Amino acid sequence: MEGSRILLRDSTDPAIFRAAVWGRVFNACRDLSRVPFAVCKARTVADIVAAVELAKAKICRVSVRAGGHSWAAWSVRQDAVLIDVENLDLDLGRDRIDYDDKTNIVSCPPGITGRMLNEFLATVNRMFAGGHCPDVGLGGFLLQGGMGWNCKNWGWACESVVAIDVVTTDGKQLLCNTTEHPDLFWAARGAGPGFPAIVTRFYLKTRPLLQMWQNLYIFPISEYKKVLQWEIEIAPTVDPDTEMVGVSSFIPLTDGKEAELTILANFTTFKPSLKEATVALAPIHAAVPSGAKISVFCQPTSFEKEYAQQIKTYPQGWRYCSDNAYISPNCTDIVGVLEESFSGLVGQKSCALWFSMNPRSMRDHKGEEMALSMQSDHYFALYTVWEDEKDDQKYQGWVADMMKKVERYSVGSYLGDADFRVRRTKFWSAEVGEKLREVRRKWDPEGRICGFLDEGDKSGVNGLRNDFEWEGS
Ligand SMILES: Cc1cc2nc3c(=O)[nH]c(=O)nc-3n(C[C@H](O)[C@H](O)[C@H](O)COP(=O)(O)OP(=O)(O)OC[C@H]3O[C@@H](n4cnc5c(N)ncnc54)[C@H](O)[C@@H]3O)c2cc1C
């Protein structure tokens, strides 16, 4: 449309339109048959309202993109008006991110990434426990819950959201919090892509800026059982400012040698001083099992270093398939259940991950305060990475096989690393799943917002079934 920020499929140069549709999608494994009706590169809230009006006039759906990092490219939908909020509020300049030093609340538009926010907050001696990947957008990350830094102890990133500004499907601009439109605010913390409005600003609690230190132990994969069992056993008693992860991946264990499959145990602590970090990390170091080929104690690190490592681990332009499961507290042999995934990893750049969620996982699961209601002590995820399209089936097939074996030991999954086209599972408690359906019907009765991308993109107003496929239909 002339003079506006909306590109229409039928009147835009195809190369320009394709770049607007796919240019900011992280995963190179894409379903190119999905072609939106239009793309709106919104710079103002008025642009978003105009895009919603266009969708209504043309009887189209609306999709939203913040950071473009959803694995299955949820923002790209057939015949939808895609609202890309990357540049929202850019014209505000420095005020695009706004910090109030009386309340320690920061507000920002949803296209801001974890790295952008933490770079800004560092200037005022604060931080936000955003995603580990620097370039994930706050929009997608916070709506689905947000497994951020030290989530195990500090809780989900969405628990730091105190309010949101939204544009509704009838073009109204609203502030939502615990007293104003509390049902929308509730849904904004755990509905993920099923959120029935468009967030234009998040208001977030921040934390005092801390420094980071790390213990790191890398073992040959033959030590997998011993290492993961040890991590599982110590998780509930590890220092409360320390996150911990177990990862299998290919790493060279000796200089100049080829990468081999390893099991890595990593502990990152956030403390004001080296002295406190040493106190937190020393008991772990004293208890580490024998056999580590690489052993690092209390090494200083930083957001910059960790973000750089994430970019190396998950490079742009590659093809990805991920899936995940929360392993049930009733599972008596977690190490055994995950063994095939960890030790049979396909692809030199892939990884299998166990992320401790204890003790946060022990707190309420009822979903009264927020829609996020699915978790367990043990988060398991697979991230396979490859370059060539001809290998799609090999990697996707392997992930599907592994998940088939693991899912019966799970209580459900996290939206953020899931692809609803591939596997049906639970993402909320049963009550929350029902309430979410009601909230979606109330705020978006026509199914204007695309919502969940399931097989054939049919979920519409009903949303996801929130049940296990293997339990029968
Ligand atoms: C390399 C990599 C690392 C990751 N690391 C982590 C991690 O450490 N922790 C974690 O929890 N997750 C992680 N993820 C998962 C990631 O958080 C999710 O895929 C998330 O949905 C991406 O958000 P986005 O805004 O970048 O993606 P997008 O694809 O832009 O957005 C995803 C969907 O969210 C909804 N949405 C986004 N913005 C809005 C809005 N303003 N209003 C309404 N709806 C909106 C839309 O439905 C949109 O399609 C990672 C993903 C990748 C690729």
The ligand as an SDF file (V2000), in Angstrom:
LIG
                    3D

 53 58  0  0  0  0  0  0  0  0999 V2000
   18.7980  -20.3110   18.9890 C   0  0  0  0  0  0  0  0  0  0  0  0
   17.6150  -20.3320   19.9040 C   0  0  0  0  0  0  0  0  0  0  0  0
   17.8150  -20.2920   21.2800 C   0  0  0  0  0  0  0  0  0  0  0  0
   16.7300  -20.2890   22.1490 C   0  0  0  0  0  0  0  0  0  0  0  0
   16.9410  -20.2040   23.5100 N   0  0  0  0  0  0  0  0  0  0  0  0
   15.8890  -20.1440   24.3550 C   0  0  0  0  0  0  0  0  0  0  0  0
   16.0620  -19.9890   25.7620 C   0  0  0  0  0  0  0  0  0  0  0  0
   17.1790  -19.8750   26.2730 O   0  0  0  0  0  0  0  0  0  0  0  0
   14.9600  -19.9850   26.5420 N   0  0  0  0  0  0  0  0  0  0  0  0
   13.7010  -20.0840   26.0180 C   0  0  0  0  0  0  0  0  0  0  0  0
   12.7310  -20.0470   26.7690 O   0  0  0  0  0  0  0  0  0  0  0  0
   13.5090  -20.2170   24.7060 N   0  0  0  0  0  0  0  0  0  0  0  0
   14.5600  -20.2550   23.8580 C   0  0  0  0  0  0  0  0  0  0  0  0
   14.3490  -20.3960   22.5150 N   0  0  0  0  0  0  0  0  0  0  0  0
   12.9690  -20.5290   22.0260 C   0  0  0  0  0  0  0  0  0  0  0  0
   12.3800  -19.1440   21.7500 C   0  0  0  0  0  0  0  0  0  0  0  0
   12.2440  -18.4490   22.9560 O   0  0  0  0  0  0  0  0  0  0  0  0
   10.9990  -19.2660   21.1160 C   0  0  0  0  0  0  0  0  0  0  0  0
   11.1400  -19.8680   19.8800 O   0  0  0  0  0  0  0  0  0  0  0  0
   10.3000  -17.9050   20.9800 C   0  0  0  0  0  0  0  0  0  0  0  0
    8.9890  -18.1170   20.5220 O   0  0  0  0  0  0  0  0  0  0  0  0
   11.0180  -17.0040   20.0390 C   0  0  0  0  0  0  0  0  0  0  0  0
   10.5250  -15.7130   20.1740 O   0  0  0  0  0  0  0  0  0  0  0  0
   10.7380  -14.6890   18.9760 P   0  0  0  0  0  0  0  0  0  0  0  0
    9.9780  -13.4660   19.2840 O   0  0  0  0  0  0  0  0  0  0  0  0
   12.1750  -14.5640   18.6590 O   0  0  0  0  0  0  0  0  0  0  0  0
   10.0740  -15.5010   17.7750 O   0  0  0  0  0  0  0  0  0  0  0  0
    8.9100  -15.1260   16.7560 P   0  0  0  0  0  0  0  0  0  0  0  0
    8.9200  -16.2300   15.7780 O   0  0  0  0  0  0  0  0  0  0  0  0
    9.0710  -13.7560   16.2380 O   0  0  0  0  0  0  0  0  0  0  0  0
    7.6200  -15.1570   17.6520 O   0  0  0  0  0  0  0  0  0  0  0  0
    7.0330  -16.3660   18.0270 C   0  0  0  0  0  0  0  0  0  0  0  0
    5.5450  -16.1690   18.1720 C   0  0  0  0  0  0  0  0  0  0  0  0
    5.2710  -15.4790   19.3770 O   0  0  0  0  0  0  0  0  0  0  0  0
    4.1110  -14.6880   19.2110 C   0  0  0  0  0  0  0  0  0  0  0  0
    4.4670  -13.2650   19.3710 N   0  0  0  0  0  0  0  0  0  0  0  0
    5.6890  -12.7110   19.2970 C   0  0  0  0  0  0  0  0  0  0  0  0
    5.6110  -11.3890   19.5560 N   0  0  0  0  0  0  0  0  0  0  0  0
    4.3130  -11.1250   19.7940 C   0  0  0  0  0  0  0  0  0  0  0  0
    3.6010   -9.9530   20.1090 C   0  0  0  0  0  0  0  0  0  0  0  0
    4.2110   -8.7720   20.2250 N   0  0  0  0  0  0  0  0  0  0  0  0
    2.2630  -10.0240   20.2970 N   0  0  0  0  0  0  0  0  0  0  0  0
    1.6120  -11.2080   20.1630 C   0  0  0  0  0  0  0  0  0  0  0  0
    2.2420  -12.3520   19.8380 N   0  0  0  0  0  0  0  0  0  0  0  0
    3.5780  -12.3070   19.6610 C   0  0  0  0  0  0  0  0  0  0  0  0
    3.6150  -14.9190   17.7930 C   0  0  0  0  0  0  0  0  0  0  0  0
    2.6770  -15.9690   17.7930 O   0  0  0  0  0  0  0  0  0  0  0  0
    4.8910  -15.3370   17.0940 C   0  0  0  0  0  0  0  0  0  0  0  0
    4.6350  -16.0400   15.8980 O   0  0  0  0  0  0  0  0  0  0  0  0
   15.4090  -20.3770   21.6220 C   0  0  0  0  0  0  0  0  0  0  0  0
   15.2100  -20.4270   20.2410 C   0  0  0  0  0  0  0  0  0  0  0  0
   16.3050  -20.3960   19.3830 C   0  0  0  0  0  0  0  0  0  0  0  0
   16.0780  -20.4390   17.8930 C   0  0  0  0  0  0  0  0  0  0  0  0
  1  2  1  0
  2  3  1  0
  2 52  2  0
  3  4  2  0
  4  5  1  0
  4 50  1  0
  5  6  2  0
  6  7  1  0
  6 13  1  0
  7  8  2  0
  7  9  1  0
  9 10  1  0
 10 11  2  0
 10 12  1  0
 12 13  2  0
 13 14  1  0
 14 15  1  0
 14 50  1  0
 15 16  1  0
 16 17  1  0
 16 18  1  0
 18 19  1  0
 18 20  1  0
 20 21  1  0
 20 22  1  0
 22 23  1  0
 23 24  1  0
 24 25  2  0
 24 26  1  0
 24 27  1  0
 27 28  1  0
 28 29  2  0
 28 30  1  0
 28 31  1  0
 31 32  1  0
 32 33  1  0
 33 34  1  0
 33 48  1  0
 34 35  1  0
 35 36  1  0
 35 46  1  0
 36 37  1  0
 36 45  1  0
 37 38  2  0
 38 39  1  0
 39 40  1  0
 39 45  2  0
 40 41  1  0
 40 42  2  0
 42 43  1  0
 43 44  2  0
 44 45  1  0
 46 47  1  0
 46 48  1  0
 48 49  1  0
 50 51  2  0
 51 52  1  0
 52 53  1  0
M  END
$$$$
